Amino acid sequence: MWCMHRTNIYLTDEQERALDARARAEGTTRSAVLRAILDQELAAPSVDPGLQEAFAALADGYEQLAGDLFDDDPDLRIDR
C-alpha cells in the first residue's frame, strides 16, 4: 500500500505563483509538482561545503602558483 504524510509549508507570494504556473503547465497539482521537485533535489548528490571550499582554495593556489612560475618568462606570461 502506498502511503503519504501531510505536511504544511509557508510559501512566498512569488513561490506560490510560480508553483501554480508550473502545475497548470504540467496539468497536475501543486502537491505533485512539489513532490517531483523534492525527489529531484533529494536524489542529487550533495556537495559538502567544506570540500567545495577546499577545492576553491586549491584552485586559487594553483592559479597563483602558475602565475608565479610563468610571469618570469615573457613567452609564457599569463595576462590577467
VENQUI-V130620 format. One line per field, one symbol per residue. ss: DSSP state (H for helix, E for strand, - for the rest). phi: phi as a letter, one per 40 degrees, with the letter a starting at -180 (. if undefined). psi: psi as a letter, one per 20 degrees, with the letter a starting at -180 (. if undefined). Layout:
# VENQUI-V130620
ss = ???
phi = ???
psi = ???
This chain:
# VENQUI-V130620
ss = ------------HHHHHHHHHHHHHH---HHHHHHHHHHHHHH-----HHHHHHHHHHHHHHHHHHHHHH----------
phi = .cbbbcbbbbbcdcccccccccccccgbbddcccccccdcccccccbcdcccccccccccccccccccccccbdcbdccb
psi = ppqqppppqpqrgggggggggggghilargggggggggggghhppqpphggghghghgggggggggghhihhohhjpop.
